[in-house]
């Protein structure tokens, strides 16, 4: 009886430990950057998302280094040339 009770208690403890949130999980920088664009402070974002302020700063730095969507790359010549007029190809 005592062994069964200890086994059930141990199994319950392992389930609770596995269900606990992981603080070392990856940070969703997309959500962080949406919060930054809304004007929230790094401290407020960190407290809300339960991450460190340095993680917020890392997301800001990564977003600043990433090329802007829709902007031509530095060596992209296709974006620099003008397309021909539609009627000229007939």
C-alpha positions, 0 to 999 in steps of 0.5 A, a space after each residue: 500500500 505504501 509503495 503504491 502511494 509513493 508511486 502515484 505521488 512520484 508520477 504526479 510530481 513528474 507530470 507537474 514538473 513536465 507541465 511547468 512552463 519552460 523559461 529557457 524556451 525560444 523567444 517569439 521575436 515577432 510578438 516582441 517587435 509588435 509590442 515594440 511598435 505599439 510603444 511598450 517599454 522593454 521592461 514591460 514586454 519582458 515582464 508580460 512575456 516572462 523573458 529577460 530584457 536582454 532577450 527583448 534587446 536581442 530581438 530589436 537588434 535582429 530586426 534592425 539587421 534583417 533586410 526590410 520586406 519588399 526592399 530590393 537587395 543590394 545586388 539585385 539588378 532586376 529591381 533596378 531595371 525598368 520594365 518594358 511598356 506593355 504595348 511595346 511587346 506586340 
